Amino acid sequence: MPTVAQSSTETDWVSRFADEVIAESERRAPGKPVVVASGISPSGPIHLGNLREVMTPHLVADEIRRRGHEVRHLISWDDYDRFRKVPAGVDGVDESWAEHIGRPLTSVPAPKGSAHPHWAAHFKAVLIGSLAELGVEYDGISQTEQYTAGAYREQVLHAMRHRADIDAILDQYRTKKTPQKKSQKPLDEAELEAAEGSGAAGEEDGTGSAGYFPYKPYCGQCDKDLTTVTAYDDDSTELTYTCTACGHSETVLLNEFNRGKLVWKVDWPMRWAHEGVIFEPSGVDHSSPGSSFQVGGEIVDRIFGGRQPIGPMYAFVGISGMAKMSSSKGGVPTPADALKIMEAPLLRWLYARRRPNQSFKIAFDQEIQRLYDEWDKLGAKVADGSALPADVAAYTRAVGTAAGALPVTPRPLAYRTLASVADITAGHDEQTLRILSDLDPANPLSSLDEVRPRLDRAEHWISSQVPAEARTIVRAEPDTELLSSLDEAGRESLRRLLDGLDSHWSLDGLTTLVYGVPKVMAGLAPDAKPTPELKVAQRTFFALLYRLLVTRETGPRLPTLLLAVGADRVRVLLGG
């Protein structure tokens, strides 16, 4: 893929961050790959809000690759985090999983029926598949593997030697509370939960009755982190702990012991230094004053001799018709859920077009049709050169990466049209092909493959997101009672429609016809501009057609509905 036009730099957030990250990397580590990072805790379903943690550095890393620089996007799988609570609404999981609270995510059984060996692998696998579909290139790092292999041994010992210094840094913030701005509206329930912290962000900082220790062992008997370090010797590295869960106590040599981890507020800055991270975003729960990102900046500098990454805060991602997402609540949509109803470029575009600190919503309701209309219009503007530079940049980042273009639908028919057809045909391929070919008789489809994968996404949206009572059911027999009750004007409007069917049998033609009949009935030309009175007459006519065809006064766009029903059946149902 080509480099995104530099003319967009002033308005394109990705280009601005890429400039900053490249310059900072050259100052810190000249000649080495640029390192950007994400951290994902597979503590439950990894939802579309979590995806922003990945997409923000991905888009910046991809721009850096387009400019010819070597870059590594690290995704740190925080699978050595403790299992904090049983998430609601997860299939195959019940309250018996509460017995595993306090164990590493890699030691918790996967949900019943899962093909994966443990909890973390189960939830990682779903996101890994989605990232491949989204074209996200990354290096995955399992924190379970890192810690249990002793990869951070020197950093752990160093942190323990400097525990008093770390404690002093943390102590500056322990009594501070962030005042809520007077203009700030009260947080709703989901926002409050997210603000309290997600995953490791909510963990204790290492303070205990025996003093401060930045390392937390997992118990050798019950495998839980409900442990308290009671003694530590810097010279011998002897560490003694007791477990409040099972009562087990033991003394180990920390220079050999691999069953534990640094507490979160020390672990995160340690990894910044260890990996040489230049850019890593963080959510609002990590970014407020006194939180892990701010404290981490001091710890990485004063304890580990590293530098804090460039770290924009990213805002919430919501779902149309739902509260803001929190992964501890059940039923929150995942990237895999979104990719079942929308193509990967559209989902990428939603993250690319908004600055990280701007919240946005992802549509699972009727709004997805408008969203697709907006996407298709942008594509047309990009093609004819009329799009704004920032919009071109976002579109370019959506449709491909530095490695190449993402798969696209060869003939991207309007999503709302495909959804209407899928609604009426219930996924019957032969009927679908007939209807879609009639949209443009001069250029008919030869195969449904021409409109895939968009057709598949629209069909899944209809079947999974539209309730049964809202589905379109075409009448089996004409409504003779309604037809016989019509006055002469009503019967005449139906005659004019039926007389024009054959000569207008295409999507554009039927659009002209259904809007034109009320105009002609009012003594106007078929192409007359609508007036308020005419709009009322058109709505009345449309409601009549819907009642005669599908028993309701609303439904799919009438031209699409007429094509789907077919001319012969339309004539029967309209009394022709």
C-alpha positions in Angstrom: 0.0 0.0 0.0 1.2 3.5 -0.7 2.3 5.9 2.1 -0.7 8.0 3.2 -0.4 11.5 1.7 1.7 13.8 3.9 -0.7 16.6 3.0 -3.1 15.1 5.6 -0.6 15.4 8.5 -2.2 18.5 10.0 -5.6 16.8 10.4 -4.7 13.1 10.5 -4.0 11.9 14.0 -2.2 8.7 12.8 0.4 10.7 10.8 1.0 13.1 13.6 1.7 10.3 16.1 3.9 8.5 13.5 6.0 11.6 13.1 6.4 11.9 16.9 7.1 8.2 17.4 9.8 8.0 14.6 11.6 11.1 16.0 11.4 9.7 19.6 12.7 6.3 18.5 15.6 7.8 16.7 16.5 9.8 19.9 16.2 6.8 22.2 17.3 3.8 20.1 18.8 5.0 16.8 19.1 2.2 14.2 16.8 -0.2 16.1 13.2 -1.1 15.2 10.5 1.2 16.4 8.5 -0.5 19.2 4.9 0.1 19.9 2.8 -1.9 22.3 -0.6 -3.1 23.5 -1.6 -5.0 26.6 -4.6 -7.3 26.6 -5.9 -9.2 29.6 -7.8 -12.3 28.5 -9.9 -12.3 31.7 -13.1 -12.7 29.7 -14.6 -11.8 26.3 -12.2 -9.2 24.7 -14.7 -6.6 23.5 -14.7 -3.8 21.0 -13.5 -1.3 23.6 -10.4 -3.5 24.2 -9.9 -3.5 20.5 -9.0 0.2 20.6 -6.0 -0.8 22.7 -4.8 -2.8 19.7 -6.0 -0.7 16.8 -4.5 2.6 18.0 -0.9 1.4 18.0 -1.6 -0.8 15.0 -2.6 2.1 12.8 0.5 4.1 13.9 2.8 1.1 13.4 1.4 0.5 10.0 2.0 4.1 8.9 5.6 3.8 10.1 5.9 0.7 8.0 4.5 2.5 5.0 7.3 5.0 5.4 9.9 2.3 5.2 10.9 1.9 8.8 11.1 -1.4 10.7 8.6 -1.6 13.5 7.4 -4.1 16.0 3.9 -4.1 17.4 4.0 -6.0 20.7 0.8 -7.4 22.1 1.5 -8.4 25.7 -1.0 -11.1 26.6 -1.5 -10.4 30.3 -2.4 -14.0 30.9 -0.5 -14.2 34.2 -2.9 -11.8 35.7 -5.1 -13.1 38.5 -8.6 -14.3 37.8 -10.5 -11.4 39.5 -14.2 -12.5 39.2 -16.5 -14.7 37.2 -17.8 -12.6 34.2 -21.5 -12.7 33.6 -23.1 -14.1 30.5 -20.3 -16.4 29.3 -21.5 -19.7 27.8 -20.2 -22.7 29.6 -19.4 -20.8 32.8 -21.2 -20.9 36.1 -20.6 -19.7 39.7 -18.4 -22.8 40.3 -15.6 -20.9 38.6 -15.4 -18.6 41.6 -13.2 -21.2 43.3 -10.5 -20.2 40.8 -10.5 -16.5 41.8 -6.9 -15.5 42.6 -5.2 -18.0 40.2 -3.4 -17.0 37.0 -5.7 -16.9 34.0 -3.6 -19.7 32.5 -4.5 -21.9 35.5 -8.2 -21.4 35.2 -10.2 -24.0 33.3 -11.7 -22.9 30.0 -15.5 -22.7 29.7 -17.2 -26.0 29.3 -17.1 -27.3 25.7 -14.0 -25.2 24.8 -11.3 -26.7 22.7 -8.7 -24.7 24.5 -6.5 -25.8 27.4 -7.3 -22.9 29.8 -9.3 -19.7 30.3 -6.7 -17.3 28.8 -6.2 -19.4 25.7 -10.0 -19.6 25.1 -10.5 -15.8 25.0 -7.2 -15.1 23.3 -8.1 -17.4 20.4 -11.2 -15.4 19.4 -9.3 -12.1 19.3 -6.4 -13.7 17.4 -8.8 -14.8 14.6 -10.3 -11.3 14.4 -6.9 -9.6 14.3 -5.9 -11.8 11.4 -9.1 -10.8 9.5 -8.4 -7.1 10.3 -4.9 -7.3 8.9 -3.2 -6.5 12.3 0.5 -7.6 12.3 2.0 -8.1 15.7 4.4 -10.1 18.0 2.5 -11.8 20.8 4.1 -12.1 24.2 2.6 -14.4 26.9 3.4 -13.0 30.3 2.8 -16.5 31.8 5.7 -17.7 29.6 7.9 -14.7 30.4 7.5 -14.9 34.2 7.6 -18.7 34.5 10.7 -18.9 32.3 12.5 -16.3 34.5 12.7 -13.8 31.7 12.3 -10.9 34.1 14.4 -12.4 37.0 16.9 -9.5 37.1 14.1 -6.9 36.9 12.2 -8.6 39.8 15.3 -8.8 42.0 16.1 -5.1 41.1 12.6 -4.0 42.0 12.8 -5.9 45.4 16.2 -4.2 46.1 14.6 -0.8 45.4 11.3 -1.5 47.1 11.7 1.4 49.5 12.2 3.8 46.6 9.1 2.3 44.8 7.1 2.6 47.9 8.1 6.3 48.3 7.0 7.0 44.7 3.6 5.2 45.2 3.1 6.9 48.6 2.9 10.3 46.8 -0.3 9.2 45.3 -2.0 6.9 47.8 -4.0 9.6 49.5 -4.7 11.6 46.4 -8.1 11.5 44.8 -8.9 13.0 41.4 -11.5 15.7 41.8 -14.4 15.5 39.4 -14.7 18.6 37.3 -17.7 20.7 38.0 -18.8 20.6 34.4 -18.4 16.8 34.3 -21.7 14.9 34.2 -22.2 12.0 36.7 -20.8 8.7 35.5 -23.3 6.0 34.7 -22.9 2.4 36.1 -20.8 1.1 33.3 -18.5 4.2 33.4 -18.0 3.9 37.1 -17.0 0.3 36.8 -14.5 1.1 34.0 -13.1 4.0 36.0 -12.4 1.7 38.9 -10.1 -0.2 36.7 -10.2 -3.2 34.4 -8.0 -6.3 34.6 -4.7 -5.7 36.3 -5.4 -2.0 36.7 -7.4 -2.6 39.8 -4.9 -4.7 41.7 -3.2 -3.7 45.0 0.1 -2.0 44.8 2.2 -4.3 47.1 1.6 -2.7 50.5 1.3 -5.3 53.3 1.4 -5.6 57.1 5.1 -6.7 56.9 6.1 -3.7 54.8 6.1 -2.9 51.1 7.0 -5.6 48.5 6.4 -5.1 44.8 6.4 -8.9 44.1 3.4 -11.2 44.6 3.9 -14.9 44.7 1.3 -17.4 43.6 0.9 -20.0 46.4 2.7 -23.3 45.9 -0.2 -25.2 47.3 -3.5 -23.6 46.0 -2.0 -21.5 43.1 -3.7 -18.3 44.3 -2.1 -14.9 44.8 -3.9 -14.4 48.1 -0.4 -14.3 49.6 1.5 -12.0 51.9 5.3 -11.6 51.8 6.4 -11.6 55.4 10.2 -11.4 54.9 12.8 -10.8 52.2 16.6 -10.8 52.3 18.4 -8.8 49.6 21.7 -10.7 49.8 20.4 -14.3 49.8 17.1 -13.4 48.0 15.3 -15.6 50.5 11.6 -14.7 50.4 9.0 -16.0 52.9 5.3 -15.8 52.2 2.0 -17.1 53.7 -1.2 -17.7 51.9 -4.4 -16.4 53.5 -6.5 -18.7 51.3 -5.1 -22.1 52.4 -2.7 -21.3 55.2 0.4 -22.5 53.3 3.7 -20.9 54.1 7.1 -21.4 52.6 10.5 -19.8 52.1 12.0 -19.7 48.5 15.0 -18.2 46.8 13.7 -15.5 44.5 16.7 -15.8 42.2 15.4 -19.3 41.4 11.6 -18.9 42.0 9.4 -18.3 39.0 5.9 -18.6 40.4 4.8 -15.0 40.8 4.9 -11.5 39.3 5.5 -7.9 40.0 2.4 -5.9 41.0 0.8 -4.0 38.2 2.1 -0.5 38.9 5.6 -1.9 38.8 5.2 -4.6 36.2 4.0 -2.2 33.5 6.9 0.3 33.7 9.4 -2.6 34.0 8.2 -3.9 30.6 8.4 -0.4 29.1 12.1 -0.5 29.9 12.7 -4.1 29.1 11.1 -3.9 25.7 12.1 -0.3 24.8 8.5 0.7 24.1 8.1 4.1 22.4 4.3 4.2 21.9 1.6 2.6 24.0 -1.9 4.0 24.5 -4.0 3.5 27.6 -7.6 3.6 28.6 -9.1 6.2 31.0 -8.8 3.8 33.9 -5.0 3.9 33.5 -4.6 7.5 32.5 -6.1 9.7 35.3 -3.8 11.6 37.7 -2.2 9.2 40.2 -3.1 6.2 38.1 -0.8 3.4 36.8 0.3 5.3 33.7 1.4 8.5 35.6 3.0 6.5 38.4 4.6 4.2 35.9 6.3 7.2 34.3 8.2 7.9 37.5 9.0 4.3 38.2 10.4 3.5 34.8 12.6 6.6 35.0 13.8 6.4 38.6 13.9 2.6 39.1 14.4 0.9 35.8 16.3 3.6 34.0 13.9 3.7 31.1 11.5 6.2 29.5 7.8 6.4 29.6 6.2 5.7 26.1 4.3 8.3 24.2 0.9 7.3 25.5 -2.4 8.9 24.4 -5.5 8.2 26.4 -8.2 6.5 24.4 -11.9 7.0 25.1 -14.8 4.6 25.4 -16.3 2.7 22.5 -20.0 2.2 22.7 -22.6 0.1 20.9 -25.7 1.7 19.4 -28.6 1.2 21.8 -26.3 -0.2 24.6 -24.5 1.4 27.6 -20.7 1.8 27.4 -18.9 -1.5 27.5 -17.2 -3.1 30.5 -15.7 -6.6 29.9 -16.9 -7.8 33.4 -20.5 -7.5 32.2 -22.0 -10.2 30.0 -23.2 -9.8 26.5 -20.7 -7.2 25.3 -19.9 -7.6 21.6 -16.5 -8.7 20.6 -14.5 -7.9 17.4 -15.6 -11.3 16.1 -19.3 -10.3 16.7 -18.7 -7.1 14.7 -17.0 -8.9 11.9 -20.0 -11.2 11.4 -22.1 -8.2 10.4 -19.6 -5.8 8.8 -16.6 -6.1 6.6 -13.1 -5.7 8.1 -12.4 -2.4 6.2 -15.5 -0.8 7.7 -14.6 -1.8 11.2 -11.0 -0.5 10.7 -12.4 2.8 9.5 -14.4 3.3 12.7 -11.1 3.3 14.7 -9.1 5.1 12.1 -11.3 8.1 11.6 -11.6 9.2 15.2 -8.8 10.5 17.4 -8.0 8.2 20.3 -9.5 10.6 22.8 -12.8 10.8 20.9 -15.5 8.2 21.9 -17.6 6.6 19.2 -20.3 4.0 18.7 -20.3 0.8 16.7 -23.7 0.0 15.2 -25.4 -3.3 15.7 -28.9 -1.9 15.1 -30.5 -0.2 12.1 -27.8 2.5 12.2 -25.4 0.0 10.5 -27.3 0.7 7.2 -26.6 4.5 7.5 -23.0 3.7 8.4 -22.5 1.6 5.3 -24.2 4.4 3.2 -21.6 6.8 4.6 -18.8 4.4 3.9 -19.8 3.9 0.3 -20.2 7.6 -0.3 -16.7 8.1 1.1 -15.4 5.4 -1.2 -17.0 7.2 -4.2 -15.5 10.6 -3.1 -12.0 9.0 -2.7 -12.4 7.5 -6.2 -13.3 10.8 -7.9 -10.8 12.9 -5.9 -13.4 15.0 -4.0 -12.7 13.7 -0.5 -10.9 15.8 2.1 -7.2 14.7 2.9 -8.0 13.5 6.4 -10.9 11.4 5.0 -8.7 10.0 2.3 -6.1 9.0 4.9 -8.7 7.3 7.1 -10.1 5.4 4.1 -6.7 4.3 2.9 -5.8 3.0 6.4 -9.1 1.1 6.4 -8.9 -0.7 3.1 -5.4 -2.0 3.5 -2.1 -2.1 5.4 1.5 -1.7 4.4 1.4 -5.5 3.5 -1.4 -5.0 1.0 -5.1 -4.5 0.4 -7.7 -6.3 2.5 -10.3 -8.4 0.7 -13.2 -6.4 -0.6 -16.6 -7.2 -2.1 -16.3 -7.1 -6.0 -19.7 -5.4 -6.5 -20.5 -3.6 -3.2 -24.2 -3.2 -3.5 -25.9 -1.0 -0.8 -25.9 -2.9 2.5 -29.5 -1.8 3.2 -30.5 -3.3 -0.1 -28.7 -6.6 0.6 -30.3 -6.6 4.1 -33.7 -6.1 2.7 -33.3 -8.9 0.2 -31.9 -11.2 2.9 -34.9 -10.3 5.1 -37.4 -11.3 2.5 -35.7 -14.4 1.1 -34.4 -15.7 4.4 -31.1 -16.5 2.7 -32.5 -18.5 -0.2 -29.6 -18.2 -2.7 -31.6 -18.7 -5.9 -34.2 -16.1 -4.9 -31.5 -13.7 -3.8 -29.6 -14.0 -7.1 -32.9 -13.4 -9.0 -33.7 -10.3 -7.0 -30.2 -8.8 -7.1 -29.9 -9.4 -10.8 -33.1 -7.4 -11.3 -31.6 -4.4 -9.6 -29.7 -3.6 -12.8 -31.0 -5.7 -15.6 -28.5 -4.3 -18.0 -25.7 -5.6 -15.8 -27.0 -8.7 -14.0 -25.1 -10.7 -11.4 -23.6 -13.9 -12.7 -23.0 -15.3 -9.2 -23.6 -14.3 -5.5 -19.8 -14.4 -5.1 -19.8 -11.0 -6.7 -21.6 -9.5 -3.7 -19.8 -11.4 -1.0 -18.6 -11.1 1.7 -21.0 -8.0 2.1 -24.0 -10.2 1.4 -23.0 -12.7 4.1 -22.6 -9.9 6.6 -26.0 -8.4 5.8 -27.6 -11.9 6.0 -26.0 -12.5 9.4 -27.2 -9.0 10.6 -30.8 -9.8 9.7 -30.7 -13.3 11.3 -28.9 -12.3 14.5 -29.8 -8.7 15.2 -33.4 -8.1 13.8 -36.1 -9.5 16.1 -38.5 -12.0 14.6 -41.4 -9.6 15.0 -39.6 -7.0 12.9 -38.8 -9.4 10.0 -40.6 -9.0 6.7 -43.2 -11.6 5.8 -44.8 -11.2 2.4 -48.5 -12.0 2.3 -49.5 -15.4 1.0 -52.9 -14.1 -0.2 -54.3 -10.7 -1.2 -56.1 -8.6 1.4 -59.5 -8.7 -0.3 -61.1 -6.7 2.5 -58.7 -3.8 2.2 -58.8 -3.9 -1.6 -62.6 -3.7 -1.7 -62.6 -0.8 0.8 -60.5 1.4 -1.5 -62.0 4.5 -3.1 -61.6 5.3 -6.7 -58.4 7.3 -6.1 -56.8 4.4 -4.2 -57.7 1.9 -6.9 -56.4 4.2 -9.6 -53.1 4.6 -7.9 -52.7 0.8 -7.8 -53.6 0.6 -11.5 -50.9 3.2 -12.4 -48.3 1.3 -10.4 -49.2 -2.1 -12.0 -49.3 -0.6 -15.5 -45.8 0.7 -15.0 -44.2 -2.4 -13.6 -42.8 -4.0 -16.7 -41.3 -0.8 -18.1 -39.8 0.2 -14.8 -38.5 -3.2 -13.6 -35.2 -2.2 -12.1 -34.2 -0.6 -8.8 -33.9 2.9 -10.3 -37.0 2.4 -12.5 -39.2 1.3 -9.6 -37.9 4.1 -7.5 -39.1 6.6 -10.1 -42.4 4.7 -10.4 -43.4 4.5 -6.7 -42.5 8.2 -6.1 -44.1 9.2 -9.4 -47.6 7.7 -9.0 -48.7 10.2 -6.3 -47.3 13.0 -8.4 -49.3 12.0 -11.4 -52.4 11.5 -9.3 -52.0 15.1 -8.1 -51.8 16.3 -11.7 -48.0 16.9 -11.6 -45.2 15.7 -13.8 -43.4 12.4 -12.7 -40.2 14.4 -12.1 -41.9 17.3 -10.2 -40.2 18.5 -7.0 -41.9 17.3 -3.9 -44.1 19.7 -1.9 -45.2 19.2 1.7 -48.7 18.2 0.4 -47.1 15.8 -2.0 -45.0 14.2 0.7 -48.1 13.4 2.7 -49.7 11.8 -0.4 -46.6 9.7 -1.0 -46.5 8.5 2.6 -50.2 7.5 2.4 -49.6 5.6 -0.9 -46.5 3.9 0.5 -48.4 2.8 3.7 -51.1 1.3 1.5 -48.6 -0.7 -0.5 -46.9 -2.0 2.6 -50.2 -3.1 4.1 -51.1 -4.9 0.9 -47.7 -6.6 0.5 -46.5 -7.3 4.1 -49.4 -6.5 6.4 -47.5 -3.5 8.1 -47.3 0.1 7.2 -43.5 0.1 7.0 -40.9 -2.3 5.7 -37.9 -2.5 3.4 -37.6 0.2 0.7 -40.5 -0.3 -1.6 -38.4 -0.6 -4.9 -36.4 -3.4 -3.3 -39.5 -5.0 -1.8 -41.3 -5.0 -5.2 -38.2 -6.6 -6.9 -38.1 -9.2 -4.1 -41.8 -10.1 -4.3 -41.7 -10.4 -8.1 -43.9 -8.8 -10.7 -46.4 -11.7 -10.9 -47.0 -11.9 -7.2 -47.1 -8.1 -6.8 -50.0 -8.1 -9.4 -51.9 -10.7 -7.4 -51.4 -9.0 -4.0 -52.4 -5.5 -5.4 -55.5 -6.9 -7.1 -54.2 -6.5 -10.7 
